[in-house]
Amino acid sequence: KGNAQQDPDAVAKAIMDAIEEFIQKTSVRAVKKVKVVILQPHILSVFYNNMKDREGYSAPPQPSLLSKITYEDSVERTISWIQNLITQEQHSYRSDDECVRDFGEKEYKKLNELQERLNIDRH
């Protein structure tokens, strides 16, 4: 189980159900790419197995109004949970190390590359 103490298989199934429901509800002819962010590496195999189990699986019939309401509530709770995790994982770090002032052009270039790649602000 992850930080939310949810069953990984149930979460993978819910993600796949949400993707299928999106396809059913919209006038999408073909979905070219779906990005799913999996924050814990051990969950990847659970998600992959769930996808493999669904190969050749036809989508279920349209959900009822009650299941749509439950789905929307579940999505809202999931969004809130992910936002809380992101907030908890973000850390501020302040360094007053003056050696940065002595950087040459090559070091500043590398520092700027790291800042862009890691989304770090330097003031």
Residue pairs with C-beta under 8 A, 6 or more apart in sequence:
1 7
1 8
2 8
2 11
2 39
2 40
2 43
3 85
4 11
4 81
8 42
8 43
8 46
8 47
9 46
9 50
11 43
11 46
12 43
12 46
12 47
12 49
12 50
12 51
13 50
14 74
14 78
15 36
15 47
16 50
16 51
16 54
17 71
18 71
18 75
19 31
19 34
20 59
20 60
21 63
21 71
22 28
23 31
23 59
24 59
24 62
36 47
38 44
38 47
39 85
63 71
100 111
103 111
111 122
114 120
115 121
115 122
